[in-house]
Amino acid sequence: MLSGGRGKAGGVKKASTPQEALDVATKILGLTIQGFPVESVLVVEAVSIKKEFYLSFTINRFEKCIECILSASGGIDIEEVGTTNPEKILHLSIISKPPVDNKPLAQMLKAVFVEYDIISQADDILQKLYRVFYESDCTLAEINPLILTADNKLIAADAKMVFDDNALYKHPDIETLRTKEEYSVDEIAALNAHLSFVSLDGTIGCMVNGAGLAMATLDLIKLAGGTPANFLDVGGSSNPEKVYQALSIILANKKVRSILINIFGGITRCDDIATGILQARSKLDITVPMVIRLTGTNEDRGRKLLTDAGLSVATDMTEAVRLAVSQQGRAS
């Protein structure tokens, strides 16, 4: 299951006999953890844990680098450690390809693992993890906990990896690992339609071209007192069919009470967007208010197509957002 917090939720148990393992597995299979029903149980050999550590690589977008994070306080409470004792979590900025070979890394390993033999093992694991992170185009590669056993062996007891969706075309082997539980029904539909889409919890359906404009639109909706139902970027395409597919996905969400279409036409032609909207309206049962803002390439032609069809079109983004928020629930 794609969820953290399994240990605290009772999803990790120790068993000493086959019967105890069966009993424990039965209980785990009856759990729902963070909204995910448990469908399978992984059985692994228990190890004697002497100490737990934390190790990860992630993207630091503020510093524009890869960051290695290491702590001698790993395990299920690592988030709490970051809040209450941040000094126990060490950070190292990396701008080079694998391997990592520098003095600050050596100092960090020594500060956390102390003993030479354990430092050597940790360095080997760290280098391998970084290579996997780098070559697989990850945004996160995490080992938590990295455990020290009673006989002083370091073992990755649990791990998590997050891959950059934009790089999956380079990794068909990773692409095959996708599972349906990663996505909502509308996200799967958007994936098949080649649309950038993320489900949210609000009531205003959004169709925007450009990720930056889409995020700004979501911010404005919140500022105006509304809640967005989704992030949907139709990109630079002027294909009317994409507009139809986007509206179909938005309308499949029964929580949507109004739709905001916010288009700034550069490569995207406003008249093609308008054509797509009209095609969608003729095929779909659109009963919620639809607020449309068109500006940019062929905006006059696009606005005329819509106004001739009885639809109102805004030119000001802020006003369009306010209308979408205020008109929620009114029959169109």
Salt bridges, closest charged atoms under 4 A:
GLU67 OE1 - HIS91 ND1 3.51
ASP77 OD1 - LYS8 NZ 3.23
ASP124 OD2 - LYS128 NZ 3.19
GLU135 OE2 - ARG131 NH1 3.02
ASP137 OD2 - LYS170 NZ 3.24
ASP137 OD2 - HIS171 NE2 2.65
ASP158 OD2 - ARG6 NH2 3.15
GLU175 OE2 - ARG178 NE 2.49
ASP271 OD2 - ARG269 NH2 2.97
ASP271 OD2 - ARG301 NH1 3.46
ASP272 OD2 - ARG269 NE 3.67
GLU299 OE2 - ARG303 NH2 2.49
ASP300 OD1 - ARG303 NH1 3.40
ASP308 OD2 - LYS304 NZ 2.78
